[in-house]
Amino acid sequence: MSEAGGCRGCASPVPQRAPWSLVAATAALCLVSATSVWTAGAAPMSREEKQKLGIQVLEMFDHAYGNYMEHAYPADELMPLTCRGRVRGQEPSRGDVDDALGKFSLTLIDSLDTLVVLNKTKEFEDAVRKVLRDVNLDNDVVVSVFETNIRVLGGLLGGHSLAIMLKEKGEYMQWYNDELLQMAKQLGYKLLPAFNTTSGLPYPRINLKFGIRKPEARTGTETDTCTACAGTLILEFAALSRFTGATIFEEYARKALDFLWEKRQRSSNLVGVTINIHTGDWVRKDSGVGAGIDSYYEYLLKAYVLLGDDSFLERFNTHYDAIMRYISQPPLLLDVHIHKPMLNARTWMDALLAFFPGLQVLKGDIRPAIETHEMLYQVIKKHNFLPEAFTTDFRVHWAQHPLRPEFAESTYFLYKATGDPYYLEVGKTLIENLNKYARVPCGFAAMKDVRTGSHEDRMDSFFLAEMFKYLYLLFADKEDIIFDIEDYIFTTEAHLLPLWLSTTNQSISKKNTTTEYIELDDSNFDWTCPNTQILFPNDPLYAQSIREPLKNVVDKSCPRGIIRVEESFRSGAKPPLRARDFMATNPEHLEILKKMGVSLIHLKDGRVQLVQHAIQAASSIDAEDGLRFMQEMIELSSQQQKEQQLPPRAVQIVSHPFFGRVVLTAGPAQFGLDLSKHKETRGFVASSKPYNGCSELTNPEAVMGKIALIQRGQCMFAEKARNIQNAGAIGGIVIDDNEGSSSDTAPLFQMAGDGKDTDDIKIPMLFLFSKEGSIILDAIREYEEVEVLLSDKAKDRDPEMENEEQPSSETDSQDQSTEQITSNSQEVDLVDQESSEESSLHSHPESLSPTDTDNAASISPSEQNSDPLENYETLSLDGECTDLDNQLQEQSETEEDSNPNVSWGKKVQPIDSILADWNEDIEAFEMMDKDEL
């Protein structure tokens, strides 16, 4: 998400506050192409190997784009597992994710300028004709203003930018007459009603046909939007104004940015994640550089690059100083509270922050960019992909990976800035992992769980818009690209806008409003092209020296919070009581709780409640220790509860033409062969008769030595398992009888026993929802012989089979981490597994024990001695009871929570200050496990 290209003409510094025409001409704030620097840290890659990898990227793009055009177009996106298009309203709703879909052939529009970058000019010309012929922007559908702006408006503008470039070259697009620009203008006017608020911040959603607040619009009642949603408009809207001369678009985008700047927290200079679009009040007061805020910072810097307005640079540098002061804890980037920036708001990071090293390169701050990028790379080497969220000790927090391109983006810009061949090797790893783990017959499938290797029937448009663009540019030489990439800036969706727009249709007044609010530190500003002697010391091993200490940071991590706290007690003072050490029967511990203002209440049903009143603490330090203790108790309870859950399993189709490329997420059973402790089971599948498996099978010869398919319903799971085992089956897959059910939209189940001894069941049993099961059934109908692998996680594919169907990628199989998987669901289950059938609330007669149940078990006081967390609840400080179950619910597909002691050290505050901000703290802690990307 950073500016394209390298620095040209940087030998002479640009005069301070130079006219922007000169700044644009010399590409100030550019990436320094120091290709002769830092090459000793890694062996240089030959031009032949770079070309080979570039050709491989082209083949991968053809595989993804070709399958979209063949199986999905004109739908918005491709569903690569079922080989069909995703049409809004025809598939189960995925919530906010579907707001990007507007029935406007999203993937085609998002891919337009990628075609030109990859030198596919004929395909680009054909694609533009299809867009003009087929795409309708007047659909009765509610879409995200943010997503529609960066993907569709940006895609049309990027396509227009390169269409006029090709037309000027005289070979292609000679017929083109600004048609894409006219479509962009039409779409821009459709988005303008979203800005009809007193603040100037746009509504988050709009109906393309009916606008806002009309009965037919079905939107316009929202009150909140994310900072990035309102602050990521200026590039596209300003470019639309500069291209067309209609100033209204740039004016509206500037007004939104001005309002966000005014509403920043003045003492910390940070902004929150979500804001009320009418009042300007911060709704979520945590701040970071990841989801919800990321591209707001990016667009401040790039607006200065594209538009030449000094105030944008001043704002960015003010924010950047705050980020490096509070959020950056190299190599980590941790969210904090905007009012109390020394207090971390999370113990985990989300994948979207992977763009930030690239933005730091654009800023010219190379060292922290190298550090964070290397940390992210170590996480990728452990899990093959960057999990959607991971903890400060680098465990999976949210397990899915929707093929996000941000890490590839930062890899590209670090290579362009340093010339270090190490980053070419990083890019090669990304290519190998995509082909090895995400490639399927109909495209590339998102990872549903990076731990098991299971897939999701999803290939987002940004995968084609960004991933292949950055990977191709990483390995391409200048002569491999048919135009000068340095003449353009990348939007957050990697669409290309020409830098010459900076001098076109400049009718917007450039009032510098920044210095009204803050006295700026001149040392924080770079008005000249970065000096290579400063960015890159005369040490060819400089980058390697920064990366080397981080090589083992993932596998040998030490929670930072513990270090900080232990250091604070080196003077000899006794450290505070830790939640993991607490024993409810220890009188000393109870006395410490009392000192911290924490009360222990035993309920009649055997549960225990913890209540804290800061005013009852012995001192402000004790009150703060109590706050930390309560936070630890919440996190540790969540961790221990999740450890009791069974992890998801994988069903991998290994026969022709799949060869292991399709992996389905499956629910485990509480009986039968445990796939996490025994070797996987491999065999051909066969349907049982009767299909429900509730009586002796009439086709034992068909299932003998095979994995039997049986339908859920009409009897207990264990009974089905016994019947197919007696018929000679080596395993069983139960397929949900609820048509249309999917692990994408429903929590995964564990199959419970029948209340009897199930030790007689020796075969593995897995559960698939209807959608995943239909993939196997469809394969049987088409190919007859279908072989699958039942395992605890997806296995490497057979190289010999790979070579038959897939171009060689020279992949060297990486060792996969064998970490213990804890759960496919983040919600809390305190139900004793042996009695789960009694507590299941499902209409089917067989007993399912869902991994997301929120029941609280009752334990006796004697049981509390062995596990002090087994039955606790916490109370908020005003005495109102807050059930732990409600605080601990999280998004699906999470591993264990991070170590609860990470980053919980903070400065001592007076008791009055603690009381004044108490509710805000509790709100933030409760939010930590509820945040959504």
N, C-alpha and C positions, 0 to 999 in steps of 0.2 A: 504494500500500500504506500509506496514511496515513489519519489520522482524517478523517471526513467533516465537512463544514460549516464555518461560520465562528464567530467569537467573539461571544458575546452577553453583555451586561452587564459589559464589561471596563473600564468607566470607573473603577470602584473596584477596587484590587488585592485579591486574596484574601489573608486573613491567613496568615502563615507556618504550615505544617503544619495547615491548616484541616481540619475534618471533611470527609470526602469527599462527603457529601451537598451541602455548600456548594460544593465544588470542581466537582462534576458539574453543579450548577445553573448555575454561571457559566461552565462549559466552560473550566476552566483548561488550560493547554498547548494552547490552541485556535488555530485559524487566524484571524488578524485580517483582517476584511473591510474593508480600506482602499480601498474602491472609488473614493474621491475623490483617491487619491494615485497618482502615476506615470502620469498619463494624457497628459502632454504628449509622451512619448516616441514615441507611435504614435497615428494617427488613430483616434478611437473608432469602433467598429462599431455601425451602426444596429440598433435592435431588430428591424427587418424582416429584415435580413440574418442576425442571430442566429437568428431564428425559422426562416428558410429553411434554415439549416444544421442546426438541430435536427430539422426535418422530414426532411432528407436522411439524418441518422443513423438515424431511425426506419425509413426505407425500406431502408437497408443492413442493419439488424438483421432486418427482415422477410425480406430476401433470404437471409440466412444461416440464421436460425431456421426459416423456412418450408421451405427445402431440406433441412435436417436432419430435420424432422418428416416430409417427404414421401418422402425417399429413404433415410434412415438409421434412424430410430426403429423399434424400441427399442434399436438398437445404441448403443455408447458414444459414438462420434464419426462425423462425416460425412467421407467421402473425396470431395472436391469435383470432382476431375478425372474420376473414373469414376462419379460419382453413385450411390454405394452406401455402406452403413454399414461401419464398421471393427469387426469382431468378433474378439475375442482368440482366437488359435489358427487362424483362417481366413485370415489374411494372413501374409506373411513377417515373422518377428520383427524388431522394431526395437531389441531390447535393453531397457535400463532404461526407455525412453520408454513402453513398453507396460505397465509396472507401474501406471500410472494407470488402466488399463482393468480393470474388474471385472465386466463384464456386468450393470451396474446403471444403464443409461441415463444415463451420466455427463453428457452435454451438457444433457439436460433438467433434471436436478437442479441443475447448475451455473448454469442460466439462470433459475431461479425468481424470485429477487428482482430480477433485471434487468427482468423483465416488469413488475413493479410500479413500479420507478423510471421506466420508459418509459411509464407510465400505460396499460399493457395489462392491465387488471384482469380482464377476461373471459378473455383468454388465460391469465392466471395461474391462475384458478380451474379452467379446463380442464386445465392442466398438472398442478396438484396432484392432481386426480382420476386422471390417468394414472399419476402416480408411485405413488399408493396402490393402484391396481389392478394395475399391471404390474411394478413394480420388486421384485426379489428380492435380499435381502442375504445369502443363505445359499449362495452359489455356491462350488463347488470351484475356486477360482482364487487365485493368489498375487498380492497387491497391495502397493503401497507404503503404509506407514503414514502417511507425510507427505502424499502426494498424496490419499489417501482422506480424511484428516482435513480438509485445507484445501478440497477440492473437494466431497466428498460430505457429510461431517458438517457442514462449514460451509454448504453449500448447503441442507441440510435445516433447519438452525437459522435461516439467513437467511430461508428460505421461511416457517418457523413465526413468526418475528418479525413479518413483514409480514402474514401471515394473521390473526394476532390483532389487529393494528392495523386491518386492513380490517373485521374482524368488529365491532370496537368502533365503527366509523363507521356501521355499520348497513345497508349496501347489499349488499356482497359477503361471501362466505364465512360466511354465517349458519349453515351446516350444520357448519362446522369444529369439531372437538372434540380438538385437540392431536394429530391423527394423525401429522403430520410429526415432532413432538417424540418420539412413541413410536418411530418408525423411527430417529430420531437416537439415542435411548437404546439401542435394539437394536444399532445399529452401534457405539456407544461400548463396549458390553460385548464385542463381537467384537474390538475393538482392544486391550483391556486385557491379554490374555495376552502381547502384545509387550513389556510392561514387566517381565516376569519375568526380570530380570537383577540381579546384585549391585549394580550402580551406580545402577539406576533409569532408565538410558537405554534407550529402546525398541529392539528389533530393527528393522532397516529395512523388513522385509517380513513379511507374515502371510497365512495362508490363511484366507479368510473363513469357510470351513466347518469346517476342522480345526485352526485355530490355529497353534501353534508346536511344533516338535520332534517331532511325531508322524510316523510313516512316511508317512502319507497327506498330510501338510502340504507336503512338498517344500520346506521352508524351516526356518529356525532354526539354521543352521550358520554364519551370517554373524558376523563379529567386529567389523566397523567400521560406522559410520554418519556422516553429515555433521552438522555442528553445527546447521545450519538444520533438518535432519530431526528432531533431538531437541529443538530449542529453539523450534519453531513449533507448539506444541500448546496453550499456556495459554489463549488466547482461546476457542477452540472447547470445550475440555474444561471450563474454568471456567464458560462460559455454559451448558453442558449440566448442570453441577452446580447452578448457580443457578436454572435453569428447572425442574429435576426435584427438587431437594433431595437428590440422591445425591452426597455429597461426594467419593466415591472418585475421580472423574475429575479434579477440580481438584487433589486431593492428589498423584496420579501425575504430572500435568504440572508441578506445583511442584517435586517431587523431582528431575525431570529438569533443570529450570532451575537448581536449587540446585547440582547436581553439576557442570554446565557452568561455573557461576561459580567454584566451588572449583578447578576444573582450569585456569582461565585462567593464562596466563604472568604471574607476579607482578610481574616487573620492567617489562614493557611493557604489561600489562593487556589483551593481545590474546588471541584464541582462534584455534586452527587450523581447517582446513577439515574434516578427518575425525578421528574419535576412536574408540578401542577401547571397545566398550560394556561389556566385562568388567573391564578393568584401568584404564580412564581415561587411558591413554597416548595422546598425540597421534600419529596416523599420518601425516597431512600437516600440516606445521608452517608452511605459508604462510598468511597472513591478509590479508583484504580486506573489501570490502563487497558483493561480487558473489556469484556462484554458490557454494553450499555454506555460506554464512554469513549472507547478506542478511537474511532474515526473522527470524533470531535477535535481531538488534539491534532490528528493528521491533517485535517482540512484547514486548521488555522495556519499551519506552516505552508501548506501547498497553496492556500489562497494568496499568501504573500508572493510565492514564486510565480503564480499565474497572473495575478492582478496588480502586483507592485504596490500594495497598500501597506505602509510601514506598521500601522496599528495591528495588523494580523500577526506580524512577526513579534511585536512587543508583547502581545497577549500570549503567544505561544511560549516565548522565553520565560515569561512570568510563571506560567503553568509548569513549564519544564523544570524550572528551579525548584518548585514545590514537589514535583514528582521525585526528583533526585534526592530531595531532602527527607521526604517522608515515606514514599512508596517503594523506592528502590532500596533493596537490601541485598546487594549483589551476592549471588547471581539471581536472587528472587525478586519478584515484583508483587508485593502483598497489599491488598486493599486496606485502607484505614478509614477512620471517621473524619469527616471534613471539619468538625468542630474540635475534635481532639485527635489530631493526626499522629500522635505518638502511640495511639492505641490501635492495634490491628483489628480489623473487622472480620477477617477470615483466616483460616489456616490452610487454605487451598487456593490454587490459581486456575484460571480457565484458559483454554487453548487459543482464544482470540488474541491474547497478549503477545503471541508469537510474531505479530507484525511489528512490534515496538523496536527490536534491534534494527530493522530496516529504516524506521523513522529516525532513530538515533544516528544512523549513517548519514542521512540527509541533513541532519542537524550538525554533523561533524564530530559527534561524541563517540569515538570508536571503541574505546576500552570497555565500557559497560555493555555495548552492543555485542562484542565478542563474548563476554562472560555469560550474558543471558542466552545468547544463541547456543553456546556450547552446553549449557545446562539443559536446554530443550532437546538438543541432539542426543544427550545421554539418556533422557527419558524415552525418546523415540527408539534408540537402540535396545532398550529394555523391553518395549511393548510393540515394536514394529511401526507404530503410529503414535501420534500425540493424542492421549486421551482427552476427551472434551473438558475434563478438569482433573487435576492431580494435587496431592497434598504437599505440604512443605517438606515432608520426608519422602516424596516422590512415589507415593502409592496412588493407585487409581482411585479417583473420587467419583467421576462420571465416566463410564467405560466406553461410550460410543465415540465414533470418529467419522464425521460426515465428509471425509476427503477434503478437509480444509486446506487452502493454499498458503496461509500466512507464513508458515515456516519456510516454504520454498521461496516465497517473496524475499524474506530477510536473507536467506542464503544467497540469492542472486545479487542483492545490493551489497552484501559484505564482500562478495567476490569482485564485483565491479570496483569497489573502493580499495581493495587490497591487492587484488591479483593473486591471492594465496590459493594455490591449487588444492589445498585442503577442502575448500568449499565445493570444488568440482567433485571430489570424492563423496561429500555429503549429498550432493545432488544425485550422484550415481546410486547411492543407497536408497534415496527416495524412489527412483525409477524401479529399482529391483523390488522394493517392498510393494509398490503399487501392482506390479505384474504378478508377484508371487501370491499376495494375500487378497487383493481387491478385485483383480480381473476376473470376470465371469463371461460366459459366451455372448451375452448381449450388452457388454459395456464394462463399467467398473461400478461395483456396489459398495456403498458406505459400510463401515464396520459397525455392527450393532454392539459388539463387545470386543475390545482389543485383547482381552485376556483369553477368550475362547476362540477368537477368529471368526465368530458368526457374523453373518451379513444382514443388512437391512435393504429392503427393496426400494432403493433411493439413489439417484445420481443427480445432485443439485446442479443448477446451471452454472454456478460459480466455478465448478470443477473445470469446465471447458473454457470459461472466460479468463480464469487466472492461472490455474495450475500448469497447463501446458504452455502458456505464454511465458511464464517465468522459467520453467525448466528448459524450454527451447533457447531462450535468450541467454541462459547460463552457459550453454555449450556452444553458442553461435559466435562466429567471428563477424566483424563488421560487414564483410563482403557477403555473408550468408543472408543478410536482411536487405530487402529491396528498397528501403528508405532509411533515412537517418533517424534512429530512435531517439537521439539526443534532442531532437527538435520538439519533443512531446513530453507531457507530464502524465503520470498514471493517476487515475482516480482510485478510490478505495476498492472498486471492482475491477481494477486494472484496465479500464478503458482509456484510450489515448486522446488527449486534448492538446492542440498545438499551442506552443508558447507564444506565437505571434498574436494570439488573442489579447495579450497584455496591452497592445497599442491600438486595439480596434474598438470603436464605439465606446470610448471612455466618457460616458455621460453621468456616471455616478460620482457624487461629491465624496471626497475622501477625508472626512473629518476624523482627526485623531482623538478618539475618546479615551484612550488607554491611560494617559498620564493624569487624567482627572482623578483617578482612583488610587494610584500607587506611585511612589517615588521609585523610578526604575534604576537598577544597578547597571551602569554602562558595561561592566565587565561581563555581563551575561549576554551581550549582543555581538554577533559576528556580522559586520557589514562588508567583509571582504571574502573572497574565495578562500576556503580553508588552506592553510599552508601545509604542504606535505611534510615539512620538517617537524611540525608540531603534531600532526595526526599520526605520522609514522616515524618514530625515532630511527636513527641510523643503525638499526639492529634487525637483520633479516629474520631473527627468531622471535621478534616481539610478540606477534600474534600467538605463536606456539607457547611462549612463556605465560601468556594469560590463560590459555586453554588448559595447559597441563595440570594445574591444581584441581581442575574440575572434572578430570577424566573419571574419577571414581566417586563423584559426588552423589550419584544416584544409588549405587550399591552400598556405599559406606557413609550414608548421610547421618548427621547428628542433629537432632532437632534444635533449632536455633534458640527457641525460647528457653530451653533448659539451660543452655550455655549462659544466656544472659542472666537468668535468675541465680544460677550457682555462682557466677562471678560476683554478683551483688552481695553474696554472703561469705565471700572469702575472708572478710574481716573477722569472722568468728561468730557472727550472729546466727542463731538457729533458723534454718529455712522454715517457711510456713508449711502447714499440713497439706499433703498432696491427696487428691481424691483417690488415687489408686492404693494409697496406704491406709485409708480410713477404715476403722473397725467400729461398728455401732456399739460393741460391748466393751470397748476400751475407755475407761473413765478419763484418762488423759486426753484422748481424742475428743470426747464430749466437752471437756473443759475448754479445749482450744476452739471448738465450734462456738461455744457460748461467748468466748472472747471476741470472735469474729462477727458476732451478731447473728449467728445461724442457730435456729432452733430445730430440734428433732421431735417429730410428732408421730406416735404410733397409732395407726388407725385400727378400727375393730376388725377389719377384714385381713389384717396382717401386713398391710402395706405401710410404708414409712414415707412421710413427707418432710422435706427440708424447706425451711422458711428463713429468709434473711431480712433483717431490718438494720440498715446501716447505722441508724441513730442509736442502736443498742450495742454497737461495737465499742470496745474499750478505747480505741483510738482510730484516727483516720487511716493509719497503716493497717491496723487490724481489719477495718472495714474493706479496704482494698484487697487484702488477703482473702477475705470472705467472698468478694466478688469473683476473684480468680478461682477459688474453690468451687463455687457454684457452676462456673463455666466448665471447669474440668469435669465435674460430676455429670453434666449433660453430655459432654463429648465422650467420656469414658463409658457411660451407660449405653450410648448409641453403639460404640465399638463392640462392647461385650455382647449386646443383643444380636448384632449382625453376625458375630462369630458363631452363634448357635444355628444360623440358617444354612441350608444346603445350597451350594453354588449351582449355576446353570450348567447344562451340558450341551454338547454339539452333535448334530447329525450332519455328516459331510458326504455329499454325493461324489463318489470316486470313479464311477464308470463313464464310458463315452456318452456324450461329448463334454462332460463336466470336469472330469479328472481332478476332483477336489476343489474346484473353484467356487462351488456353491456350498455354503455352510449355514445351517439353520439352527436357531437358538431353541433348545429343548429344555423342558422341565425334568428334574430328576425324580426318582422314587425313593421312599424311605425303606424300601425292601429290595431284595435281589442283589445282583453283583454291583458293587460300588466301583464305578469307572475311574474314580480319583485314586483308587488304591490298586487297581488291577489293570492289566493291559486292555487296550481298546478291543471292541468286537467289530469284526468286518464280515459282511456277507450280503448276498442278494436279498431283495425284499419280495414278499409275497403276501397277498391279502388272505386273511383267514375266512373260513366259512363255518358258522355264521360270522358275519363281519363284526358283530358286537363282541364276539369271543366269550359269550356268557354260558356256553354249554360245550360239550365235547365236540371238537372240530370234525367236520365231515370231509375235510380235504387234508388229512395229515401228511400225505405224500407231497403236497404242494409246499408246505411250510417246513418240512423236514430239513434240517441243516441251514435254514434261512432265518431272516429276521421278519417276524410276522407283523403285518399291519392290522390293527384292530380299531374299531370305532368306540369312542367314549359313550357311556350310557348303559342303563338297564341292569348293571350289576357292579360289584366292587372291583377296583383295579386289581387287587390281589387274586381274585377269582379268574380274571382274564389271563393274568400271568401264569397261573397254574395250568389252565387249559391249553395254552399255546406251548408251554414247557412240556406237558405230557404228549403233545403231538410232535415233539422233536425240534421245536424252534430254538435257535441259539440266542434270541433276543426279541424284544417287542417294542413297537412304536404305537402308542395310543394317539389317535387323531381326534381332535375335538369335533363333536357333532353340531356345535353351534356355528352355522355357516357364516363365513365372513370374519370370524374371530381371528385376531392376529397378535403376536407378541409386540407389535409396534404400538398397539393401543390398549392392551390388557396386561395386567400383572402376571408374571410367570407363576405356575403352580408346582408344588411338590405333590406327588401322588402318595397318599397315605395308605396304610394297610387296612385290614378288615377287622381289627381288634383281636385277631387270633395270632398265634405264633406264625411268623412268615419266614422262618429260617429255611423252610423247604424250598423256597423260591431261589434258584441259583442263577438265573439269567438276568441280564440288564434290561431295565424297562425305562423308556423315555416318553415324554408327553410333548406333542406338537399341537399348536393351535391350527384352526382350519386352513388359514392362508398358507402357512408353512407346509402343512400336510398335503395341500393340493399341488404343491410343486413336485412332490414325489409321485403323487398319483398321476399327474399330467405326464411326467417323465415315463412312467410305466406304460401309459397308453401310446406314447410316441415311440419309445425305444424297447419296450417289452422287458429286457433284462436291465435292471437298475441295481447297482451295488452301492452300499452305503457303509460309512464308518461311524460307529457309536463311540464317543470318547468324552473325556472331561474338557478337552479343548481341541480346536482344529489342528490337524497334523500337516506337516509339509507334504507337498504334492509329489507324485512320482515323476522324477526328471525324464524318464523315457517317454511317459505319456505326454508330458509337457511338450517335448520336442516334436511330437506328432502334430500338435494342434496350434502351437504358439511360437512366434519367432523367438530365436535365442536372445536372452537378455544378459547372458554371462553372469547370472546371479550366483553368488556364493551364499549358500544358506547360512543365515545368522543363527546363532544359538538362541533359542527362545528361553525367556525367564520362566522358571517353574514355580513362581510364587503361588502361595495358597490362595485360591479364590474363595471369597467369603459369601457373596450374595449377588443375585441378579436384580434385586430390588432394594431400594433404600429405605423402605418403610420398615417399621419396627415390629418384630414378632416375638412376643414373650411366651408363646404357647408351648407347653411341653409337647415335644413331637409325638410321644407315645399316646397322648390323649387327644391328638389333634382332630381325629375323626369326630369326636363328640362336639367340638367347637366349630366345625366347618359350617358355613351358612350357604350351602349350594343346593340347587334343586336336584342334582343328579344323586342317585343312591350311593355311588361310590364316594368315599370320603376324600376330599381334597384339602390339603393344608397349605393355603396360600402363603407365599413368602412375604406378603405385605400386610398381614393381619396385625391389628393394633390392640391386641388384648393384653391385659396385665395379669400375670400369674400371682397367686397368693402363696406366700412362703411363711414358714414358721420362724420365730426369733432365732432358733438354733441354726436354721439355714442361713440367716443373715450373717452369721459369723464367718462362714466360708466365702461368701460373696457379698460384700457390703453394698453393691450396687443393684442387687437383684430386684429390688422392689421399691425404688425411691421415686418420689415425685419432687418437684421443686415449686416453690411459691415465689411470685413476684414480690417486690419490696413493699407494696402497699398491702400485702397480706392475701391478695387474691390468688387462688390456687391455679397453677399452670401445669397441666399434665405433661409429663415427659413425652408421652406418645405423640402429642400434638407438636412438640418442639422438635422432634427428631425425624419427621417425615422429610424425605428428600426426593430428587428426581430419580427415574429408573436407571438401573445398571450401575450401581456404585460398589466399590470395594470397601474395605474398612475405612472408617474415618481416620483422619490423621492423628498422630500422637497428640493427645489433648493438651500437652504442655508446650506445644510449639508457639513461640512468639507471644507469650502472655506477660512478658515483663513490661512495665511502664513506670513512669515517674510517679512519685507520691504526691497526692493532691490534698489540700485541706478538706476537712469533713464537709464543710459547707458546699464546696465545689462538687464533691461526690454526690451529695444529696440533690443538688440542683440539676445535675445531668443524669441522675440515676435511671429514670424511665427510658432515656435515650439509649443507655447502655444495654438494658434488658431487651429493648426492642431490637437492637443490633445483634445481640447474641441469639435471640430467637430466630432472627432472619438468616443467620449463617447457614443453617441447614435447609432453608426453604428457597434460597435464591435460584432463579432460573436464568439460563443463558438467553 
